[in-house]
Amino acid sequence: MTQRKMRIGLSIRGYGYHPAAWRHPDVPADGTFHVEHYIRSTQIAERGKLDMIFFADGAGIRKVDTPPGSLERSAYDLVEMEPMTLLPALAMVTQRVGLVTTASTTYNEPFNLARKFATLDQISNGRAGWNVVASWSGWEAQNFGLDGTLDYETRYARSEEFVEVVRGLWDSWDPDAFLFDKESGRYFDPTKMRVLNHKGKFFSVRGPLNVARLPQGHPVIVQAGASDRGRELGARTADVIYAIQDSVERCRAYYADVKGRMAKYGRAPDELKILPAICPVVGRTRAEAQAKYDQLQALIDPLVGLSRIYNTFGDLSGYDLDAPLPIDALGDLELRSLSEQFVEQVRRERPTIREAYLRAGVTGSARIGTPADIADEMQHWFETGACDGFNVTPATLPGGGEDFVNMVVPELQRRGLFRLEYEGTTLRQNLGLKPHPGAAAPQPGTTQSAAA
């Protein structure tokens, strides 16, 4: 029996996932202004045979200056290149790694977004993926002529219909619709063109899509919902879920819950890959790894640290940073699935304010240790029913991604937990997902990417 293999993505947003990453001596402070910064990280991921790169993205700056003075000191989640423009460039310098980005169902229209991802799939020869989000931020809403964001139920209902329309548009052409018959003069067979004619609560879209059938049939659908509504949507429509859970027990329960919902939609559990975030800080020894992490922690400006916990605990800038965190300062939470885990830990351990903001430093919680230490934990999660692999959120870029590929990947390969070579040419193939019905067959004159 073939050993089950992990699926691994590398999130290459910005400078990395540590709030002080941009201040690290090995990180280019202006990296997000230059395509070369993203090319390097993407090529590192492909050298490591990782399944995909992943862009978290938002439609604007989702930060305010709270507490005052914190915004000017922060580079995390601030200014970056627009990924739907960037990814085609990255496609031309790679051959196998998947190219996944977030795109909002709140501030886009289905036809335009379907067309963009269809084009990316064609440019990359079948490596596109769409991380579906329903935008929650009021600051984003103000960039689109709105005073505030849509309510929760409306956001999700719109998102569900949006995905339905996009998938319908991707099916506008049968695989053999285009004849290219110069002798007869027939370019395509009109009986194999599908006009969508969708009329729903939020959208009215005629179609068909003016992009030909895609190499994957449908680009890979990624989601990140932790709420009950999000879990249901993921079980019905997602190929990959990017999960953020702070313990193996929580992730195991999440995994079982979401996979358990799939049967009613006629889906087998393996048709969905659940990849929790992990932030490995790797050294040849544990002391070296801890020193790397301590160096980053020491670079966190106190105001930036306080801004990281502001939405959970309110303004703590008037308190002694080395006094116990005042539990009665808890405020309303916007991202409840994330904050509740952190609040529970704070209530249990009673850290100081400084300790609290240092713990809130990275997405996915830092794992600090040798390659064997990191691989041990990944293997434990993977083999005890918590995940199908991981989305690596490196503390710094490109260095954190390089450390993972250079040190952890060979250890996983040695244990038989990760591929030695890519199994296929498309993202679906490399994720071990079944082919989508009607994926386009190569046409005469099809060319490969510039990297091929």
C-alpha positions as MATLAB code, in Angstrom:
seq = 'MTQRKMRIGLSIRGYGYHPAAWRHPDVPADGTFHVEHYIRSTQIAERGKLDMIFFADGAGIRKVDTPPGSLERSAYDLVEMEPMTLLPALAMVTQRVGLVTTASTTYNEPFNLARKFATLDQISNGRAGWNVVASWSGWEAQNFGLDGTLDYETRYARSEEFVEVVRGLWDSWDPDAFLFDKESGRYFDPTKMRVLNHKGKFFSVRGPLNVARLPQGHPVIVQAGASDRGRELGARTADVIYAIQDSVERCRAYYADVKGRMAKYGRAPDELKILPAICPVVGRTRAEAQAKYDQLQALIDPLVGLSRIYNTFGDLSGYDLDAPLPIDALGDLELRSLSEQFVEQVRRERPTIREAYLRAGVTGSARIGTPADIADEMQHWFETGACDGFNVTPATLPGGGEDFVNMVVPELQRRGLFRLEYEGTTLRQNLGLKPHPGAAAPQPGTTQSAAA';
ca = [
       0.000    0.000    0.000;
       1.354    3.430   -0.963;
       2.186    5.605    2.045;
      -0.066    8.652    2.395;
       1.800   11.875    1.662;
       1.459   15.332    3.187;
       0.248   18.254    1.103;
       2.215   21.402    1.877;
       1.756   25.008    0.839;
       3.959   28.029    1.510;
       2.277   31.312    2.320;
       4.501   34.011    0.822;
       2.655   37.127    1.851;
       4.819   40.150    2.508;
       7.937   39.814    4.646;
       6.765   36.766    6.567;
       4.331   36.189    9.413;
       6.299   37.585   12.324;
       5.272   41.207   13.039;
       8.922   42.284   13.187;
      10.024   40.364   10.083;
      10.745   43.521    8.068;
      13.304   44.606   10.681;
      15.309   41.372   10.464;
      18.780   42.011    9.003;
      18.332   39.345    6.320;
      14.922   40.581    5.122;
      14.829   43.318    2.440;
      12.851   46.158    4.004;
      11.490   47.157    0.569;
      10.942   43.572   -0.597;
       7.206   43.879   -1.202;
       7.875   46.669   -3.691;
       9.781   44.320   -6.021;
       8.692   41.267   -8.000;
      12.065   39.632   -7.389;
      11.173   39.215   -3.705;
       8.161   37.073   -4.619;
       9.998   35.215   -7.380;
      12.658   34.066   -4.930;
      10.143   32.699   -2.421;
       8.090   31.009   -5.161;
      11.132   29.308   -6.627;
      12.175   28.170   -3.135;
       8.748   26.515   -2.770;
       9.101   24.780   -6.131;
      12.628   23.611   -5.322;
      11.161   21.981   -2.212;
       8.438   20.252   -4.316;
       5.750   22.054   -2.294;
       2.203   21.863   -3.615;
       1.537   25.576   -3.815;
       2.303   29.106   -2.821;
      -0.503   30.925   -1.093;
      -1.369   34.621   -0.956;
      -3.613   35.890    1.805;
      -4.943   39.202    0.532;
      -7.311   42.001    1.405;
      -8.965   44.807   -0.537;
      -7.141   47.578    1.295;
      -5.258   48.297    4.504;
      -7.169   46.660    7.342;
      -5.345   48.486   10.103;
      -5.905   51.594   12.118;
      -3.446   53.469   14.297;
      -4.393   51.804   17.571;
      -2.737   52.473   19.888;
      -1.520   55.776   18.385;
       1.927   55.497   16.799;
       1.681   51.770   16.056;
       0.754   51.997   12.367;
       3.904   53.799   11.247;
       6.019   51.097   12.895;
       4.280   48.138   11.269;
       4.908   46.582    7.863;
       2.814   43.443    8.368;
      -0.308   43.363    6.186;
       0.313   46.898    4.918;
       1.484   47.325    1.288;
       1.960   44.506   -1.218;
       1.566   43.771   -4.900;
      -1.906   42.837   -6.155;
      -1.734   39.038   -6.478;
      -3.963   38.526   -9.528;
      -1.496   40.698  -11.436;
       1.556   39.173   -9.757;
       0.741   35.457  -10.121;
       0.935   35.329  -13.941;
       4.476   36.709  -13.664;
       5.335   33.970  -11.155;
       3.800   31.374  -13.472;
       6.356   32.262  -16.122;
       9.346   31.473  -13.896;
       8.028   28.180  -12.466;
       6.707   24.890  -13.846;
       4.969   22.827  -11.167;
       4.165   24.742   -7.969;
       0.518   25.771   -7.573;
      -0.446   29.451   -7.552;
      -3.221   30.285   -5.062;
      -4.547   33.663   -4.007;
      -7.384   35.114   -1.995;
     -10.104   36.986   -3.869;
     -13.171   38.423   -2.182;
     -16.743   37.506   -3.061;
     -17.846   40.761   -1.447;
     -15.994   43.243   -3.652;
     -15.816   41.416   -6.987;
     -18.284   40.251   -9.611;
     -18.455   36.556  -10.599;
     -17.837   37.029  -14.321;
     -14.698   39.132  -13.919;
     -13.242   36.860  -11.255;
     -14.063   33.676  -13.177;
     -12.287   35.144  -16.199;
      -9.180   36.126  -14.221;
      -8.734   32.711  -12.603;
      -9.473   30.970  -15.899;
      -6.738   33.005  -17.557;
      -4.300   32.269  -14.726;
      -5.042   28.564  -15.110;
      -4.274   28.757  -18.813;
      -1.095   30.808  -18.355;
       0.205   28.389  -15.714;
      -0.906   25.224  -17.552;
      -3.271   24.188  -14.771;
      -1.813   25.535  -11.516;
      -4.376   28.139  -10.414;
      -6.253   28.134   -7.110;
      -8.788   30.546   -5.609;
      -9.019   31.147   -1.868;
     -12.654   32.179   -1.419;
     -13.329   34.800    1.255;
     -16.333   36.890    2.250;
     -14.692   40.157    3.350;
     -15.479   41.228    6.911;
     -13.530   44.475    7.341;
     -15.266   47.851    7.501;
     -12.069   49.500    6.270;
     -12.281   47.483    3.065;
     -15.948   48.422    2.655;
     -15.032   52.096    2.652;
     -12.875   51.520   -0.442;
     -15.996   50.486   -2.340;
     -18.377   53.298   -1.485;
     -19.900   51.601    1.570;
     -20.069   52.846    5.142;
     -19.701   49.358    6.573;
     -19.443   45.730    5.620;
     -22.390   43.492    4.795;
     -23.910   41.581    7.706;
     -22.652   38.069    8.356;
     -25.597   36.188    6.830;
     -25.637   38.335    3.697;
     -21.883   37.953    3.220;
     -22.110   34.169    3.329;
     -25.257   33.935    1.198;
     -23.644   36.152   -1.436;
     -20.450   34.104   -1.264;
     -22.305   30.833   -1.787;
     -24.113   32.136   -4.857;
     -20.910   33.751   -6.135;
     -19.024   30.428   -6.087;
     -21.963   28.702   -7.819;
     -21.909   31.258  -10.646;
     -18.131   31.126  -11.085;
     -18.131   27.347  -11.300;
     -20.947   27.486  -13.827;
     -18.975   29.940  -15.960;
     -15.922   27.690  -15.864;
     -18.150   25.048  -17.502;
     -19.047   27.308  -20.440;
     -17.235   25.124  -22.975;
     -17.089   21.371  -23.460;
     -13.550   20.025  -23.666;
     -13.814   19.423  -27.418;
     -15.803   22.564  -28.280;
     -13.058   24.174  -30.342;
     -12.517   22.600  -33.768;
      -9.886   24.879  -35.329;
     -10.906   23.437  -38.700;
      -9.380   25.801  -41.243;
     -10.587   23.760  -44.209;
     -14.270   23.882  -43.248;
     -13.984   27.318  -41.650;
     -15.497   26.127  -38.364;
     -13.714   27.525  -35.321;
     -15.958   25.911  -32.699;
     -19.018   23.708  -32.326;
     -21.924   25.870  -31.027;
     -23.675   22.801  -29.583;
     -20.806   22.552  -27.096;
     -21.070   26.100  -25.788;
     -23.128   26.502  -22.591;
     -24.913   29.771  -21.838;
     -25.298   29.976  -18.055;
     -28.323   32.304  -17.798;
     -28.036   32.489  -14.005;
     -30.646   34.560  -12.192;
     -30.366   34.544   -8.414;
     -30.790   36.710   -5.339;
     -27.508   38.562   -5.784;
     -26.410   37.992   -9.380;
     -27.789   37.845  -12.886;
     -25.139   36.483  -15.247;
     -25.774   35.366  -18.806;
     -22.400   33.939  -19.848;
     -20.749   32.110  -21.477;
     -17.245   32.872  -20.264;
     -15.049   34.241  -23.037;
     -12.096   32.085  -21.993;
     -11.693   28.556  -23.328;
     -11.958   25.376  -21.256;
      -9.311   25.245  -18.536;
      -6.427   22.790  -18.094;
      -7.825   21.761  -14.677;
     -11.471   22.069  -15.670;
     -11.910   24.125  -12.519;
      -9.099   25.860  -10.608;
      -8.661   24.512   -7.088;
     -11.093   26.066   -4.579;
      -9.575   26.958   -1.198;
     -11.504   28.217    1.828;
     -10.715   29.131    5.414;
     -14.056   29.198    7.243;
     -14.008   28.220   10.909;
     -17.615   29.128   11.708;
     -20.434   26.615   11.304;
     -21.538   28.329    8.091;
     -17.954   28.325    6.818;
     -17.482   24.649    7.624;
     -20.647   23.766    5.754;
     -19.572   25.745    2.705;
     -16.152   24.100    2.783;
     -17.625   20.608    3.025;
     -19.819   21.315    0.010;
     -17.493   23.187   -2.335;
     -13.846   23.357   -1.199;
     -10.909   21.311   -2.460;
      -8.603   22.686    0.261;
      -9.300   24.320    3.625;
      -6.681   26.534    5.222;
      -7.292   25.983    8.935;
      -5.962   27.986   11.865;
      -6.134   25.878   15.011;
      -3.804   26.262   17.989;
      -3.673   22.635   19.140;
      -3.735   19.167   17.672;
      -6.888   18.392   19.678;
      -8.783   21.361   18.240;
      -7.620   20.594   14.740;
      -8.552   16.922   15.077;
     -12.082   17.900   16.120;
     -12.309   20.422   13.274;
     -11.024   17.861   10.777;
     -13.542   15.232   11.856;
     -16.405   17.726   11.846;
     -15.777   19.110    8.351;
     -14.988   15.744    6.773;
     -18.103   14.318    8.435;
     -20.296   16.837    6.611;
     -19.134   15.837    3.140;
     -21.148   12.648    2.581;
     -24.459   14.509    2.321;
     -23.017   16.370   -0.660;
     -21.919   13.143   -2.355;
     -18.249   13.760   -1.609;
     -15.614   11.395   -0.237;
     -13.410   12.669    2.626;
     -10.255   12.579    0.510;
     -11.772   15.045   -1.974;
     -10.961   17.795    0.544;
      -7.498   18.537    1.961;
      -7.358   20.311    5.321;
      -4.100   22.211    5.883;
      -3.595   24.017    9.208;
      -1.095   26.864    9.515;
       2.322   26.140   10.946;
       5.163   28.607   11.545;
       8.406   26.629   11.845;
      11.528   28.349   13.154;
      14.262   25.862   12.329;
      17.875   25.523   13.434;
      20.504   22.826   13.211;
      20.252   22.669   17.009;
      17.453   23.656   19.363;
      19.641   26.432   20.742;
      20.165   27.847   17.244;
      16.439   27.717   16.517;
      15.580   29.434   19.799;
      18.178   32.112   19.102;
      16.551   32.811   15.716;
      13.176   33.214   17.359;
      14.486   35.315   20.241;
      16.146   37.650   17.730;
      12.792   38.266   16.042;
      10.918   38.681   19.328;
      13.412   41.306   20.449;
      12.636   43.329   17.293;
       8.923   43.747   18.124;
       8.221   47.391   18.882;
       5.992   47.576   22.010;
       3.405   49.692   20.168;
       3.252   47.115   17.371;
       2.892   44.379   19.965;
       0.012   46.198   21.637;
      -1.661   46.726   18.268;
      -1.619   42.953   17.723;
      -3.825   42.387   20.758;
      -5.863   45.622   20.589;
      -8.961   44.059   19.004;
      -9.031   41.395   21.684;
      -8.130   43.330   24.834;
      -8.554   46.999   23.934;
      -5.999   49.784   24.468;
      -3.436   48.650   27.013;
      -0.859   51.355   26.260;
      -1.465   53.000   29.634;
      -0.581   49.865   31.604;
       2.782   48.566   32.795;
       3.830   46.099   30.086;
       5.354   43.778   32.662;
       2.265   43.695   34.893;
      -0.333   40.916   34.556;
      -2.750   41.437   31.683;
      -6.034   42.842   33.083;
      -8.659   40.252   32.180;
     -11.473   42.787   32.620;
     -10.089   44.679   29.583;
     -11.545   42.099   27.222;
     -13.608   43.613   24.411;
     -15.916   42.402   21.666;
     -14.237   40.154   19.122;
     -14.591   40.417   15.355;
     -12.709   37.249   14.395;
     -14.110   35.098   17.168;
     -12.723   31.740   16.074;
      -9.177   33.107   16.386;
      -9.533   35.323   19.434;
     -11.412   32.886   21.655;
      -8.514   30.428   21.514;
      -6.088   33.147   22.558;
      -8.355   34.503   25.309;
      -8.758   31.013   26.741;
      -4.969   30.642   26.904;
      -4.597   34.039   28.600;
      -7.224   33.210   31.238;
      -5.494   29.935   31.963;
      -1.891   31.163   32.128;
      -2.266   34.808   33.269;
       0.699   36.278   31.338;
       1.987   39.840   31.539;
       0.929   42.253   28.792;
       4.359   41.924   27.162;
       4.181   38.129   27.285;
       0.687   38.244   25.769;
       1.646   40.324   22.756;
       4.803   38.270   22.220;
       2.665   35.123   22.136;
       0.332   36.721   19.608;
       3.218   37.301   17.248;
       2.731   34.771   14.436;
      -0.049   33.033   12.535;
      -0.166   29.315   13.236;
       1.947   29.610   16.403;
       5.699   29.219   16.146;
       7.220   25.750   16.331;
      10.836   26.145   17.354;
      13.393   23.381   16.985;
      15.539   21.157   14.824;
      14.316   19.645   11.545;
      13.527   16.444   13.434;
      11.552   18.361   16.087;
       9.427   20.123   13.461;
       8.934   16.911   11.475;
       7.928   15.036   14.653;
       5.110   17.482   15.347;
       3.961   17.590   11.735;
       3.952   13.791   11.622;
       1.968   13.588   14.862;
      -0.740   15.936   13.550;
      -0.801   14.183   10.182;
      -0.971   10.622   11.478;
      -3.500   11.222   14.267;
      -6.319   12.593   12.117;
      -5.747   16.331   12.493;
      -4.811   17.283    8.930;
      -3.813   16.290    5.405;
      -0.730   18.491    5.468;
       0.135   22.089    6.292;
       0.201   25.649    5.042;
       3.577   26.963    6.166;
       3.446   30.575    7.383;
       7.169   31.364    7.699;
       8.300   33.889   10.283;
      10.425   35.633    7.647;
      10.690   35.638    3.870;
      12.559   34.457    2.025;
      14.736   33.031    4.828;
      12.040   31.180    6.760;
      10.806   29.462    3.609;
      14.352   28.557    2.661;
      15.054   27.049    6.096;
      11.921   24.902    5.825;
      12.795   23.660    2.343;
      16.471   23.091    3.113;
      16.051   21.399    6.482;
      12.516   20.144    7.187;
      11.523   18.897    3.735;
      14.476   16.452    3.500;
      13.537   15.066    6.930;
       9.918   14.550    5.853;
      11.124   12.911    2.643;
      13.445   10.613    4.601;
      10.421    9.466    6.628;
       8.385    8.833    3.470;
       5.879   11.556    4.429;
       6.487   13.883    1.499;
       7.115   13.509   -2.211;
      10.535   13.300   -3.809;
       9.222   14.631   -7.119;
       5.991   16.210   -8.330;
       3.450   13.588   -9.384;
       1.799   15.713  -12.061;
       1.765   19.011  -13.885;
      -1.414   20.550  -12.444;
      -2.217   21.647   -8.922;
      -5.106   19.177   -8.768;
      -2.824   16.306   -9.696;
      -0.181   17.221   -7.133;
      -2.761   17.627   -4.360;
      -4.064   14.143   -5.135;
      -7.493   15.452   -6.125;
      -9.511   13.621   -8.717;
      -9.555   15.274  -12.164;
     -12.408   17.650  -12.724;
     -14.800   16.351  -15.410;
     -14.103   17.956  -18.728;
     -10.635   19.343  -18.137;
      -9.318   20.646  -21.421;
      -7.265   18.329  -23.585;
      -4.087   19.890  -25.044;
      -4.887   21.530  -28.364;
      -2.665   21.576  -31.463;
      -0.086   24.276  -31.089;
      -0.295   24.411  -27.277;
       2.818   26.004  -25.825;
       4.452   25.578  -22.453;
       5.322   28.300  -19.985;
       8.571   30.189  -20.348;
      10.039   28.174  -17.479;
       9.426   24.823  -19.181;
];
